[in-house]
């Protein structure tokens, strides 16, 4: 197995369209071996994204209501249905080349789930997968959504972990398969520092994917 290096870029708060462009640029660099496998970590302003299997009826709120609450809507080429991204959520976009040693989409999704489950365990939260569904669940609901895209075995999109997320925004959509959602804050009864959660996600991602870390400077924000 070739030696694998993981570069971590912590971008802070980034709009969905800007983050997508960063993903595409990173994808090109990773595919051309101009950059190592990369994990982008960030937080989005309020946005609903519609995956390839999403129907328009998945958005329950009218355009006027969405505008009033400052929620944008984007179509996405990731797998899955509708989901919400917003403040207090850690979004991870792994841009990694699964070729030649990890060319298995199902294994990749299971590995993402496992990395998140291990990170949650660091906070004494029990997460688990549910057969037939993607994402990470708890006894009180789904805490992390997963939706990915692969092109020539290079991955984009990824996961969204509800940390201090205002769960009321999920009422604007039929989330994924309609299962209830929760957050780390709801499960623990306290706010968490997003940077602390990112740290555990980075460590567990590198562990599960058997990578050495090459971390770049953390983005400077006032509320992380």
MIVEX-143246 format. One record per residue (C-alpha): residue number from 1; x negated, z negated, y. Coordinates in steps of 0.2 Angstrom, whole numbers, m for minus. Example, Ala and Ser with C-alpha at 12.3 -4.5 7.8 and 13.67 -1.06 7.14 Angstrom:
BEGIN
<1, <m62, m39, m22>>,
<2, <m68, m36, m5>>,
//
This chain:
BEGIN
<1, <0, 0, 0>>,
<2, <m7, 5, 17>>,
<3, <m11, m9, 30>>,
<4, <4, m10, 42>>,
<5, <3, m17, 60>>,
<6, <18, m22, 70>>,
<7, <18, m21, 89>>,
<8, <31, m32, 97>>,
<9, <38, m27, 114>>,
<10, <49, m40, 123>>,
<11, <58, m30, 136>>,
<12, <69, m43, 144>>,
<13, <86, m37, 150>>,
<14, <88, m19, 149>>,
<15, <103, m7, 151>>,
<16, <109, 2, 135>>,
<17, <105, 19, 141>>,
<18, <87, 14, 147>>,
<19, <84, 5, 130>>,
<20, <89, 21, 121>>,
<21, <77, 31, 130>>,
<22, <63, 18, 126>>,
<23, <68, 19, 108>>,
<24, <67, 38, 108>>,
<25, <50, 38, 116>>,
<26, <44, 25, 104>>,
<27, <51, 34, 89>>,
<28, <41, 50, 94>>,
<29, <25, 40, 96>>,
<30, <27, 31, 79>>,
<31, <31, 47, 70>>,
<32, <16, 56, 77>>,
<33, <5, 41, 73>>,
<34, <1, 38, 91>>,
<35, <8, 21, 91>>,
<36, <10, 8, 77>>,
<37, <27, 2, 70>>,
<38, <36, m7, 84>>,
<39, <49, m20, 86>>,
<40, <58, m19, 103>>,
<41, <67, m36, 108>>,
<42, <78, m36, 122>>,
<43, <95, m42, 130>>,
<44, <108, m30, 136>>,
<45, <121, m32, 150>>,
<46, <139, m31, 144>>,
<47, <141, m15, 133>>,
<48, <152, m9, 119>>,
<49, <144, 3, 107>>,
<50, <153, 15, 95>>,
<51, <144, 19, 79>>,
<52, <146, 35, 69>>,
<53, <161, 27, 60>>,
<54, <170, 20, 75>>,
<55, <187, 26, 81>>,
<56, <193, 26, 99>>,
<57, <206, 13, 93>>,
<58, <192, 1, 90>>,
<59, <192, m3, 109>>,
<60, <207, m14, 113>>,
<61, <205, m15, 131>>,
<62, <210, m2, 144>>,
<63, <196, 7, 155>>,
<64, <202, m4, 170>>,
<65, <200, m20, 161>>,
<66, <183, m15, 155>>,
<67, <178, m10, 172>>,
<68, <184, m26, 179>>,
<69, <174, m36, 167>>,
<70, <158, m25, 170>>,
<71, <158, m18, 152>>,
<72, <151, m1, 149>>,
<73, <155, 9, 133>>,
<74, <143, 21, 124>>,
<75, <144, 32, 109>>,
<76, <129, 29, 97>>,
<77, <121, 38, 83>>,
<78, <119, 22, 73>>,
<79, <128, 18, 58>>,
<80, <143, 7, 58>>,
<81, <158, 5, 69>>,
<82, <161, m4, 86>>,
<83, <151, m19, 92>>,
<84, <148, m28, 108>>,
<85, <131, m32, 116>>,
<86, <129, m44, 130>>,
<87, <121, m59, 139>>,
<88, <114, m72, 127>>,
<89, <111, m60, 113>>,
<90, <95, m55, 105>>,
<91, <95, m37, 101>>,
<92, <81, m30, 90>>,
<93, <77, m12, 88>>,
<94, <64, m9, 75>>,
<95, <55, 8, 76>>,
<96, <45, 9, 60>>,
<97, <40, 22, 48>>,
<98, <47, 18, 31>>,
<99, <36, 32, 23>>,
<100, <28, 32, 11>>,
<101, <30, 15, 3>>,
<102, <48, 9, 9>>,
<103, <59, 25, 8>>,
<104, <75, 16, 4>>,
<105, <89, 14, 17>>,
<106, <98, 0, 7>>,
<107, <82, m10, 5>>,
<108, <78, m8, 23>>,
<109, <95, m15, 28>>,
<110, <94, m29, 16>>,
<111, <76, m33, 23>>,
<112, <83, m34, 40>>,
<113, <96, m46, 34>>,
<114, <83, m57, 25>>,
<115, <72, m58, 41>>,
<116, <87, m64, 51>>,
<117, <92, m76, 37>>,
<118, <75, m84, 37>>,
<119, <75, m85, 56>>,
<120, <91, m94, 56>>,
<121, <85, m106, 43>>,
<122, <71, m111, 55>>,
<123, <86, m118, 66>>,
<124, <94, m126, 51>>,
<125, <108, m113, 50>>,
<126, <113, m106, 33>>,
<127, <116, m87, 34>>,
<128, <120, m75, 20>>,
<129, <124, m57, 16>>,
<130, <141, m52, 11>>,
<131, <142, m39, m3>>,
<132, <149, m22, 4>>,
<133, <146, m27, 22>>,
<134, <131, m26, 33>>,
<135, <125, m40, 44>>,
<136, <122, m59, 42>>,
<137, <137, m71, 40>>,
<138, <139, m89, 40>>,
<139, <153, m101, 34>>,
<140, <161, m99, 52>>,
<141, <159, m80, 54>>,
<142, <147, m66, 57>>,
<143, <132, m71, 68>>,
<144, <122, m55, 67>>,
<145, <127, m36, 67>>,
<146, <116, m22, 60>>,
<147, <118, m4, 63>>,
<148, <103, 8, 60>>,
<149, <98, 26, 61>>,
<150, <84, 35, 52>>,
<151, <76, 52, 55>>,
<152, <62, 58, 44>>,
<153, <61, 39, 38>>,
<154, <58, 33, 56>>,
<155, <70, 19, 61>>,
<156, <80, 17, 77>>,
<157, <94, 5, 82>>,
<158, <94, m12, 72>>,
<159, <102, m29, 74>>,
<160, <111, m40, 87>>,
<161, <110, m59, 85>>,
<162, <123, m69, 94>>,
<163, <113, m84, 101>>,
<164, <122, m90, 117>>,
<165, <134, m76, 117>>,
<166, <151, m77, 126>>,
<167, <162, m73, 110>>,
<168, <177, m69, 121>>,
<169, <170, m52, 124>>,
<170, <172, m48, 105>>,
<171, <191, m49, 109>>,
<172, <189, m32, 118>>,
<173, <186, m23, 101>>,
<174, <189, m23, 83>>,
<175, <172, m29, 78>>,
<176, <164, m20, 63>>,
<177, <176, m23, 49>>,
<178, <187, m35, 59>>,
<179, <178, m51, 52>>,
<180, <177, m67, 64>>,
<181, <161, m69, 74>>,
<182, <151, m84, 79>>,
<183, <135, m88, 88>>,
<184, <120, m100, 85>>,
<185, <126, m110, 100>>,
<186, <143, m112, 92>>,
<187, <135, m117, 76>>,
<188, <123, m129, 83>>,
<189, <133, m136, 98>>,
<190, <119, m132, 111>>,
<191, <111, m118, 121>>,
<192, <95, m111, 114>>,
<193, <81, m102, 123>>,
<194, <81, m84, 119>>,
<195, <62, m83, 119>>,
<196, <62, m97, 105>>,
<197, <74, m87, 94>>,
<198, <64, m71, 97>>,
<199, <48, m80, 91>>,
<200, <56, m84, 75>>,
<201, <63, m67, 73>>,
<202, <46, m59, 76>>,
<203, <37, m71, 63>>,
<204, <51, m68, 50>>,
<205, <51, m49, 52>>,
<206, <33, m48, 50>>,
<207, <34, m59, 35>>,
<208, <48, m49, 26>>,
<209, <40, m32, 30>>,
<210, <23, m38, 26>>,
<211, <15, m33, 43>>,
<212, <1, m40, 54>>,
<213, <7, m43, 72>>,
<214, <0, m35, 87>>,
<215, <10, m42, 101>>,
<216, <10, m36, 119>>,
<217, <14, m47, 134>>,
<218, <31, m54, 135>>,
<219, <42, m48, 149>>,
<220, <44, m60, 163>>,
<221, <62, m65, 167>>,
<222, <70, m80, 175>>,
<223, <82, m85, 162>>,
<224, <75, m83, 145>>,
//
